């Protein structure tokens, strides 16, 4: 966000600000005119592509597509084996 390298600042800001400009929360992108902030959108897209961010976005998620829901994470293999699309009903 504030430089060329990925830092803890990006990690801290992205979940909130990235969600706003991508219209994931509050349907705020239109109100904020997010489409006019090209560099912020580029930054968000770059961070969204990081494997750790992709994994982190599904942990404790109980809505959306079943393959994007990992209700509880206890082991690294949970990302491959325990998303809701892979579990039997009731687990």
Phi and psi restraints in degrees (range 20) as a CNS / XPLOR table:
assign (resid 1 and name C) (resid 2 and name N)
       (resid 2 and name CA) (resid 2 and name C) 1.0 -113.4 20.0 2
assign (resid 2 and name N) (resid 2 and name CA)
       (resid 2 and name C) (resid 3 and name N) 1.0 15.1 20.0 2
assign (resid 2 and name C) (resid 3 and name N)
       (resid 3 and name CA) (resid 3 and name C) 1.0 -173.6 20.0 2
assign (resid 3 and name N) (resid 3 and name CA)
       (resid 3 and name C) (resid 4 and name N) 1.0 -174.6 20.0 2
assign (resid 3 and name C) (resid 4 and name N)
       (resid 4 and name CA) (resid 4 and name C) 1.0 -83.7 20.0 2
assign (resid 4 and name N) (resid 4 and name CA)
       (resid 4 and name C) (resid 5 and name N) 1.0 -16.8 20.0 2
assign (resid 4 and name C) (resid 5 and name N)
       (resid 5 and name CA) (resid 5 and name C) 1.0 -104.9 20.0 2
assign (resid 5 and name N) (resid 5 and name CA)
       (resid 5 and name C) (resid 6 and name N) 1.0 149.5 20.0 2
assign (resid 5 and name C) (resid 6 and name N)
       (resid 6 and name CA) (resid 6 and name C) 1.0 -73.1 20.0 2
assign (resid 6 and name N) (resid 6 and name CA)
       (resid 6 and name C) (resid 7 and name N) 1.0 123.0 20.0 2
assign (resid 6 and name C) (resid 7 and name N)
       (resid 7 and name CA) (resid 7 and name C) 1.0 -131.1 20.0 2
assign (resid 7 and name N) (resid 7 and name CA)
       (resid 7 and name C) (resid 8 and name N) 1.0 178.1 20.0 2
assign (resid 7 and name C) (resid 8 and name N)
       (resid 8 and name CA) (resid 8 and name C) 1.0 -62.5 20.0 2
assign (resid 8 and name N) (resid 8 and name CA)
       (resid 8 and name C) (resid 9 and name N) 1.0 -26.1 20.0 2
assign (resid 8 and name C) (resid 9 and name N)
       (resid 9 and name CA) (resid 9 and name C) 1.0 -63.0 20.0 2
assign (resid 9 and name N) (resid 9 and name CA)
       (resid 9 and name C) (resid 10 and name N) 1.0 -42.2 20.0 2
assign (resid 9 and name C) (resid 10 and name N)
       (resid 10 and name CA) (resid 10 and name C) 1.0 -63.1 20.0 2
assign (resid 10 and name N) (resid 10 and name CA)
       (resid 10 and name C) (resid 11 and name N) 1.0 -42.1 20.0 2
assign (resid 10 and name C) (resid 11 and name N)
       (resid 11 and name CA) (resid 11 and name C) 1.0 -62.3 20.0 2
assign (resid 11 and name N) (resid 11 and name CA)
       (resid 11 and name C) (resid 12 and name N) 1.0 -37.0 20.0 2
assign (resid 11 and name C) (resid 12 and name N)
       (resid 12 and name CA) (resid 12 and name C) 1.0 -76.3 20.0 2
assign (resid 12 and name N) (resid 12 and name CA)
       (resid 12 and name C) (resid 13 and name N) 1.0 -37.7 20.0 2
assign (resid 12 and name C) (resid 13 and name N)
       (resid 13 and name CA) (resid 13 and name C) 1.0 -83.7 20.0 2
assign (resid 13 and name N) (resid 13 and name CA)
       (resid 13 and name C) (resid 14 and name N) 1.0 -37.7 20.0 2
assign (resid 13 and name C) (resid 14 and name N)
       (resid 14 and name CA) (resid 14 and name C) 1.0 -55.9 20.0 2
assign (resid 14 and name N) (resid 14 and name CA)
       (resid 14 and name C) (resid 15 and name N) 1.0 -46.4 20.0 2
assign (resid 14 and name C) (resid 15 and name N)
       (resid 15 and name CA) (resid 15 and name C) 1.0 -56.4 20.0 2
assign (resid 15 and name N) (resid 15 and name CA)
       (resid 15 and name C) (resid 16 and name N) 1.0 -34.6 20.0 2
assign (resid 15 and name C) (resid 16 and name N)
       (resid 16 and name CA) (resid 16 and name C) 1.0 -89.6 20.0 2
assign (resid 16 and name N) (resid 16 and name CA)
       (resid 16 and name C) (resid 17 and name N) 1.0 -58.9 20.0 2
assign (resid 16 and name C) (resid 17 and name N)
       (resid 17 and name CA) (resid 17 and name C) 1.0 -69.8 20.0 2
assign (resid 17 and name N) (resid 17 and name CA)
       (resid 17 and name C) (resid 18 and name N) 1.0 -39.0 20.0 2
assign (resid 17 and name C) (resid 18 and name N)
       (resid 18 and name CA) (resid 18 and name C) 1.0 -60.6 20.0 2
assign (resid 18 and name N) (resid 18 and name CA)
       (resid 18 and name C) (resid 19 and name N) 1.0 -40.0 20.0 2
assign (resid 18 and name C) (resid 19 and name N)
       (resid 19 and name CA) (resid 19 and name C) 1.0 -65.9 20.0 2
assign (resid 19 and name N) (resid 19 and name CA)
       (resid 19 and name C) (resid 20 and name N) 1.0 -37.3 20.0 2
assign (resid 19 and name C) (resid 20 and name N)
       (resid 20 and name CA) (resid 20 and name C) 1.0 -63.8 20.0 2
assign (resid 20 and name N) (resid 20 and name CA)
       (resid 20 and name C) (resid 21 and name N) 1.0 -50.9 20.0 2
assign (resid 20 and name C) (resid 21 and name N)
       (resid 21 and name CA) (resid 21 and name C) 1.0 -73.1 20.0 2
assign (resid 21 and name N) (resid 21 and name CA)
       (resid 21 and name C) (resid 22 and name N) 1.0 -21.9 20.0 2
assign (resid 21 and name C) (resid 22 and name N)
       (resid 22 and name CA) (resid 22 and name C) 1.0 -91.0 20.0 2
assign (resid 22 and name N) (resid 22 and name CA)
       (resid 22 and name C) (resid 23 and name N) 1.0 4.5 20.0 2
assign (resid 22 and name C) (resid 23 and name N)
       (resid 23 and name CA) (resid 23 and name C) 1.0 64.4 20.0 2
assign (resid 23 and name N) (resid 23 and name CA)
       (resid 23 and name C) (resid 24 and name N) 1.0 32.0 20.0 2
assign (resid 23 and name C) (resid 24 and name N)
       (resid 24 and name CA) (resid 24 and name C) 1.0 -85.5 20.0 2
assign (resid 24 and name N) (resid 24 and name CA)
       (resid 24 and name C) (resid 25 and name N) 1.0 -19.1 20.0 2
assign (resid 24 and name C) (resid 25 and name N)
       (resid 25 and name CA) (resid 25 and name C) 1.0 -135.7 20.0 2
assign (resid 25 and name N) (resid 25 and name CA)
       (resid 25 and name C) (resid 26 and name N) 1.0 142.8 20.0 2
assign (resid 25 and name C) (resid 26 and name N)
       (resid 26 and name CA) (resid 26 and name C) 1.0 60.3 20.0 2
assign (resid 26 and name N) (resid 26 and name CA)
       (resid 26 and name C) (resid 27 and name N) 1.0 5.6 20.0 2
assign (resid 26 and name C) (resid 27 and name N)
       (resid 27 and name CA) (resid 27 and name C) 1.0 47.4 20.0 2
assign (resid 27 and name N) (resid 27 and name CA)
       (resid 27 and name C) (resid 28 and name N) 1.0 46.6 20.0 2
assign (resid 27 and name C) (resid 28 and name N)
       (resid 28 and name CA) (resid 28 and name C) 1.0 -92.2 20.0 2
assign (resid 28 and name N) (resid 28 and name CA)
       (resid 28 and name C) (resid 29 and name N) 1.0 -14.2 20.0 2
assign (resid 28 and name C) (resid 29 and name N)
       (resid 29 and name CA) (resid 29 and name C) 1.0 -57.6 20.0 2
assign (resid 29 and name N) (resid 29 and name CA)
       (resid 29 and name C) (resid 30 and name N) 1.0 -42.0 20.0 2
assign (resid 29 and name C) (resid 30 and name N)
       (resid 30 and name CA) (resid 30 and name C) 1.0 -66.0 20.0 2
assign (resid 30 and name N) (resid 30 and name CA)
       (resid 30 and name C) (resid 31 and name N) 1.0 -48.2 20.0 2
assign (resid 30 and name C) (resid 31 and name N)
       (resid 31 and name CA) (resid 31 and name C) 1.0 -58.8 20.0 2
assign (resid 31 and name N) (resid 31 and name CA)
       (resid 31 and name C) (resid 32 and name N) 1.0 -41.1 20.0 2
assign (resid 31 and name C) (resid 32 and name N)
       (resid 32 and name CA) (resid 32 and name C) 1.0 -78.9 20.0 2
assign (resid 32 and name N) (resid 32 and name CA)
       (resid 32 and name C) (resid 33 and name N) 1.0 -7.6 20.0 2
assign (resid 32 and name C) (resid 33 and name N)
       (resid 33 and name CA) (resid 33 and name C) 1.0 53.7 20.0 2
assign (resid 33 and name N) (resid 33 and name CA)
       (resid 33 and name C) (resid 34 and name N) 1.0 47.0 20.0 2
assign (resid 33 and name C) (resid 34 and name N)
       (resid 34 and name CA) (resid 34 and name C) 1.0 -56.9 20.0 2
assign (resid 34 and name N) (resid 34 and name CA)
       (resid 34 and name C) (resid 35 and name N) 1.0 -31.7 20.0 2
assign (resid 34 and name C) (resid 35 and name N)
       (resid 35 and name CA) (resid 35 and name C) 1.0 -60.8 20.0 2
assign (resid 35 and name N) (resid 35 and name CA)
       (resid 35 and name C) (resid 36 and name N) 1.0 -18.4 20.0 2
assign (resid 35 and name C) (resid 36 and name N)
       (resid 36 and name CA) (resid 36 and name C) 1.0 -85.0 20.0 2
assign (resid 36 and name N) (resid 36 and name CA)
       (resid 36 and name C) (resid 37 and name N) 1.0 -11.1 20.0 2
assign (resid 36 and name C) (resid 37 and name N)
       (resid 37 and name CA) (resid 37 and name C) 1.0 -99.5 20.0 2
assign (resid 37 and name N) (resid 37 and name CA)
       (resid 37 and name C) (resid 38 and name N) 1.0 76.0 20.0 2
assign (resid 37 and name C) (resid 38 and name N)
       (resid 38 and name CA) (resid 38 and name C) 1.0 -58.5 20.0 2
assign (resid 38 and name N) (resid 38 and name CA)
       (resid 38 and name C) (resid 39 and name N) 1.0 -42.4 20.0 2
assign (resid 38 and name C) (resid 39 and name N)
       (resid 39 and name CA) (resid 39 and name C) 1.0 -70.3 20.0 2
assign (resid 39 and name N) (resid 39 and name CA)
       (resid 39 and name C) (resid 40 and name N) 1.0 -34.9 20.0 2
assign (resid 39 and name C) (resid 40 and name N)
       (resid 40 and name CA) (resid 40 and name C) 1.0 -67.3 20.0 2
assign (resid 40 and name N) (resid 40 and name CA)
       (resid 40 and name C) (resid 41 and name N) 1.0 -41.0 20.0 2
assign (resid 40 and name C) (resid 41 and name N)
       (resid 41 and name CA) (resid 41 and name C) 1.0 -64.4 20.0 2
assign (resid 41 and name N) (resid 41 and name CA)
       (resid 41 and name C) (resid 42 and name N) 1.0 -41.6 20.0 2
assign (resid 41 and name C) (resid 42 and name N)
       (resid 42 and name CA) (resid 42 and name C) 1.0 -61.3 20.0 2
assign (resid 42 and name N) (resid 42 and name CA)
       (resid 42 and name C) (resid 43 and name N) 1.0 -46.4 20.0 2
assign (resid 42 and name C) (resid 43 and name N)
       (resid 43 and name CA) (resid 43 and name C) 1.0 -58.4 20.0 2
assign (resid 43 and name N) (resid 43 and name CA)
       (resid 43 and name C) (resid 44 and name N) 1.0 -45.4 20.0 2
assign (resid 43 and name C) (resid 44 and name N)
       (resid 44 and name CA) (resid 44 and name C) 1.0 -61.7 20.0 2
assign (resid 44 and name N) (resid 44 and name CA)
       (resid 44 and name C) (resid 45 and name N) 1.0 -44.8 20.0 2
assign (resid 44 and name C) (resid 45 and name N)
       (resid 45 and name CA) (resid 45 and name C) 1.0 -61.7 20.0 2
assign (resid 45 and name N) (resid 45 and name CA)
       (resid 45 and name C) (resid 46 and name N) 1.0 -43.4 20.0 2
assign (resid 45 and name C) (resid 46 and name N)
       (resid 46 and name CA) (resid 46 and name C) 1.0 -61.5 20.0 2
assign (resid 46 and name N) (resid 46 and name CA)
       (resid 46 and name C) (resid 47 and name N) 1.0 -45.0 20.0 2
assign (resid 46 and name C) (resid 47 and name N)
       (resid 47 and name CA) (resid 47 and name C) 1.0 -69.8 20.0 2
assign (resid 47 and name N) (resid 47 and name CA)
       (resid 47 and name C) (resid 48 and name N) 1.0 -38.0 20.0 2
assign (resid 47 and name C) (resid 48 and name N)
       (resid 48 and name CA) (resid 48 and name C) 1.0 -58.6 20.0 2
assign (resid 48 and name N) (resid 48 and name CA)
       (resid 48 and name C) (resid 49 and name N) 1.0 -27.0 20.0 2
assign (resid 48 and name C) (resid 49 and name N)
       (resid 49 and name CA) (resid 49 and name C) 1.0 -82.8 20.0 2
assign (resid 49 and name N) (resid 49 and name CA)
       (resid 49 and name C) (resid 50 and name N) 1.0 -9.6 20.0 2
assign (resid 49 and name C) (resid 50 and name N)
       (resid 50 and name CA) (resid 50 and name C) 1.0 -68.5 20.0 2
assign (resid 50 and name N) (resid 50 and name CA)
       (resid 50 and name C) (resid 51 and name N) 1.0 131.0 20.0 2
assign (resid 50 and name C) (resid 51 and name N)
       (resid 51 and name CA) (resid 51 and name C) 1.0 -54.8 20.0 2
assign (resid 51 and name N) (resid 51 and name CA)
       (resid 51 and name C) (resid 52 and name N) 1.0 -40.8 20.0 2
assign (resid 51 and name C) (resid 52 and name N)
       (resid 52 and name CA) (resid 52 and name C) 1.0 -65.2 20.0 2
assign (resid 52 and name N) (resid 52 and name CA)
       (resid 52 and name C) (resid 53 and name N) 1.0 -34.7 20.0 2
assign (resid 52 and name C) (resid 53 and name N)
       (resid 53 and name CA) (resid 53 and name C) 1.0 -69.5 20.0 2
assign (resid 53 and name N) (resid 53 and name CA)
       (resid 53 and name C) (resid 54 and name N) 1.0 -43.0 20.0 2
assign (resid 53 and name C) (resid 54 and name N)
       (resid 54 and name CA) (resid 54 and name C) 1.0 -58.7 20.0 2
assign (resid 54 and name N) (resid 54 and name CA)
       (resid 54 and name C) (resid 55 and name N) 1.0 -43.4 20.0 2
assign (resid 54 and name C) (resid 55 and name N)
       (resid 55 and name CA) (resid 55 and name C) 1.0 -66.8 20.0 2
assign (resid 55 and name N) (resid 55 and name CA)
       (resid 55 and name C) (resid 56 and name N) 1.0 -45.6 20.0 2
assign (resid 55 and name C) (resid 56 and name N)
       (resid 56 and name CA) (resid 56 and name C) 1.0 -61.6 20.0 2
assign (resid 56 and name N) (resid 56 and name CA)
       (resid 56 and name C) (resid 57 and name N) 1.0 -31.9 20.0 2
assign (resid 56 and name C) (resid 57 and name N)
       (resid 57 and name CA) (resid 57 and name C) 1.0 -68.5 20.0 2
assign (resid 57 and name N) (resid 57 and name CA)
       (resid 57 and name C) (resid 58 and name N) 1.0 -19.2 20.0 2
assign (resid 57 and name C) (resid 58 and name N)
       (resid 58 and name CA) (resid 58 and name C) 1.0 -96.8 20.0 2
assign (resid 58 and name N) (resid 58 and name CA)
       (resid 58 and name C) (resid 59 and name N) 1.0 -14.7 20.0 2
assign (resid 58 and name C) (resid 59 and name N)
       (resid 59 and name CA) (resid 59 and name C) 1.0 -68.1 20.0 2
assign (resid 59 and name N) (resid 59 and name CA)
       (resid 59 and name C) (resid 60 and name N) 1.0 131.8 20.0 2
assign (resid 59 and name C) (resid 60 and name N)
       (resid 60 and name CA) (resid 60 and name C) 1.0 64.4 20.0 2
assign (resid 60 and name N) (resid 60 and name CA)
       (resid 60 and name C) (resid 61 and name N) 1.0 16.9 20.0 2
assign (resid 60 and name C) (resid 61 and name N)
       (resid 61 and name CA) (resid 61 and name C) 1.0 -86.5 20.0 2
assign (resid 61 and name N) (resid 61 and name CA)
       (resid 61 and name C) (resid 62 and name N) 1.0 128.7 20.0 2
assign (resid 61 and name C) (resid 62 and name N)
       (resid 62 and name CA) (resid 62 and name C) 1.0 -120.2 20.0 2
assign (resid 62 and name N) (resid 62 and name CA)
       (resid 62 and name C) (resid 63 and name N) 1.0 17.0 20.0 2
assign (resid 62 and name C) (resid 63 and name N)
       (resid 63 and name CA) (resid 63 and name C) 1.0 -137.8 20.0 2
assign (resid 63 and name N) (resid 63 and name CA)
       (resid 63 and name C) (resid 64 and name N) 1.0 166.7 20.0 2
assign (resid 63 and name C) (resid 64 and name N)
       (resid 64 and name CA) (resid 64 and name C) 1.0 89.7 20.0 2
assign (resid 64 and name N) (resid 64 and name CA)
       (resid 64 and name C) (resid 65 and name N) 1.0 -162.5 20.0 2
assign (resid 64 and name C) (resid 65 and name N)
       (resid 65 and name CA) (resid 65 and name C) 1.0 -65.5 20.0 2
assign (resid 65 and name N) (resid 65 and name CA)
       (resid 65 and name C) (resid 66 and name N) 1.0 138.9 20.0 2
assign (resid 65 and name C) (resid 66 and name N)
       (resid 66 and name CA) (resid 66 and name C) 1.0 -56.2 20.0 2
assign (resid 66 and name N) (resid 66 and name CA)
       (resid 66 and name C) (resid 67 and name N) 1.0 -35.1 20.0 2
assign (resid 66 and name C) (resid 67 and name N)
       (resid 67 and name CA) (resid 67 and name C) 1.0 -73.2 20.0 2
assign (resid 67 and name N) (resid 67 and name CA)
       (resid 67 and name C) (resid 68 and name N) 1.0 -6.2 20.0 2
assign (resid 67 and name C) (resid 68 and name N)
       (resid 68 and name CA) (resid 68 and name C) 1.0 -109.7 20.0 2
assign (resid 68 and name N) (resid 68 and name CA)
       (resid 68 and name C) (resid 69 and name N) 1.0 19.0 20.0 2
assign (resid 68 and name C) (resid 69 and name N)
       (resid 69 and name CA) (resid 69 and name C) 1.0 -121.9 20.0 2
assign (resid 69 and name N) (resid 69 and name CA)
       (resid 69 and name C) (resid 70 and name N) 1.0 119.3 20.0 2
assign (resid 69 and name C) (resid 70 and name N)
       (resid 70 and name CA) (resid 70 and name C) 1.0 -125.1 20.0 2
assign (resid 70 and name N) (resid 70 and name CA)
       (resid 70 and name C) (resid 71 and name N) 1.0 94.3 20.0 2
assign (resid 70 and name C) (resid 71 and name N)
       (resid 71 and name CA) (resid 71 and name C) 1.0 -61.0 20.0 2
assign (resid 71 and name N) (resid 71 and name CA)
       (resid 71 and name C) (resid 72 and name N) 1.0 -38.3 20.0 2
assign (resid 71 and name C) (resid 72 and name N)
       (resid 72 and name CA) (resid 72 and name C) 1.0 -140.2 20.0 2
assign (resid 72 and name N) (resid 72 and name CA)
       (resid 72 and name C) (resid 73 and name N) 1.0 139.1 20.0 2
assign (resid 72 and name C) (resid 73 and name N)
       (resid 73 and name CA) (resid 73 and name C) 1.0 -119.7 20.0 2
assign (resid 73 and name N) (resid 73 and name CA)
       (resid 73 and name C) (resid 74 and name N) 1.0 124.4 20.0 2
assign (resid 73 and name C) (resid 74 and name N)
       (resid 74 and name CA) (resid 74 and name C) 1.0 -124.6 20.0 2
assign (resid 74 and name N) (resid 74 and name CA)
       (resid 74 and name C) (resid 75 and name N) 1.0 -24.4 20.0 2
assign (resid 74 and name C) (resid 75 and name N)
       (resid 75 and name CA) (resid 75 and name C) 1.0 -139.7 20.0 2
assign (resid 75 and name N) (resid 75 and name CA)
       (resid 75 and name C) (resid 76 and name N) 1.0 157.4 20.0 2
assign (resid 75 and name C) (resid 76 and name N)
       (resid 76 and name CA) (resid 76 and name C) 1.0 -58.4 20.0 2
assign (resid 76 and name N) (resid 76 and name CA)
       (resid 76 and name C) (resid 77 and name N) 1.0 -34.8 20.0 2
assign (resid 76 and name C) (resid 77 and name N)
       (resid 77 and name CA) (resid 77 and name C) 1.0 -67.9 20.0 2
assign (resid 77 and name N) (resid 77 and name CA)
       (resid 77 and name C) (resid 78 and name N) 1.0 -15.0 20.0 2
assign (resid 77 and name C) (resid 78 and name N)
       (resid 78 and name CA) (resid 78 and name C) 1.0 -58.1 20.0 2
assign (resid 78 and name N) (resid 78 and name CA)
       (resid 78 and name C) (resid 79 and name N) 1.0 -31.3 20.0 2
assign (resid 78 and name C) (resid 79 and name N)
       (resid 79 and name CA) (resid 79 and name C) 1.0 -63.4 20.0 2
assign (resid 79 and name N) (resid 79 and name CA)
       (resid 79 and name C) (resid 80 and name N) 1.0 -32.3 20.0 2
assign (resid 79 and name C) (resid 80 and name N)
       (resid 80 and name CA) (resid 80 and name C) 1.0 -93.7 20.0 2
assign (resid 80 and name N) (resid 80 and name CA)
       (resid 80 and name C) (resid 81 and name N) 1.0 -27.9 20.0 2
assign (resid 80 and name C) (resid 81 and name N)
       (resid 81 and name CA) (resid 81 and name C) 1.0 -110.8 20.0 2
assign (resid 81 and name N) (resid 81 and name CA)
       (resid 81 and name C) (resid 82 and name N) 1.0 -17.0 20.0 2
assign (resid 81 and name C) (resid 82 and name N)
       (resid 82 and name CA) (resid 82 and name C) 1.0 -126.2 20.0 2
assign (resid 82 and name N) (resid 82 and name CA)
       (resid 82 and name C) (resid 83 and name N) 1.0 20.3 20.0 2
assign (resid 82 and name C) (resid 83 and name N)
       (resid 83 and name CA) (resid 83 and name C) 1.0 -70.5 20.0 2
assign (resid 83 and name N) (resid 83 and name CA)
       (resid 83 and name C) (resid 84 and name N) 1.0 158.0 20.0 2
assign (resid 83 and name C) (resid 84 and name N)
       (resid 84 and name CA) (resid 84 and name C) 1.0 -60.1 20.0 2
assign (resid 84 and name N) (resid 84 and name CA)
       (resid 84 and name C) (resid 85 and name N) 1.0 -27.9 20.0 2
assign (resid 84 and name C) (resid 85 and name N)
       (resid 85 and name CA) (resid 85 and name C) 1.0 -70.2 20.0 2
assign (resid 85 and name N) (resid 85 and name CA)
       (resid 85 and name C) (resid 86 and name N) 1.0 -16.9 20.0 2
assign (resid 85 and name C) (resid 86 and name N)
       (resid 86 and name CA) (resid 86 and name C) 1.0 -101.8 20.0 2
assign (resid 86 and name N) (resid 86 and name CA)
       (resid 86 and name C) (resid 87 and name N) 1.0 -8.5 20.0 2
assign (resid 86 and name C) (resid 87 and name N)
       (resid 87 and name CA) (resid 87 and name C) 1.0 -97.1 20.0 2
assign (resid 87 and name N) (resid 87 and name CA)
       (resid 87 and name C) (resid 88 and name N) 1.0 148.8 20.0 2
assign (resid 87 and name C) (resid 88 and name N)
       (resid 88 and name CA) (resid 88 and name C) 1.0 -72.3 20.0 2
assign (resid 88 and name N) (resid 88 and name CA)
       (resid 88 and name C) (resid 89 and name N) 1.0 155.5 20.0 2
assign (resid 88 and name C) (resid 89 and name N)
       (resid 89 and name CA) (resid 89 and name C) 1.0 -53.2 20.0 2
assign (resid 89 and name N) (resid 89 and name CA)
       (resid 89 and name C) (resid 90 and name N) 1.0 136.3 20.0 2
assign (resid 89 and name C) (resid 90 and name N)
       (resid 90 and name CA) (resid 90 and name C) 1.0 93.4 20.0 2
assign (resid 90 and name N) (resid 90 and name CA)
       (resid 90 and name C) (resid 91 and name N) 1.0 -8.8 20.0 2
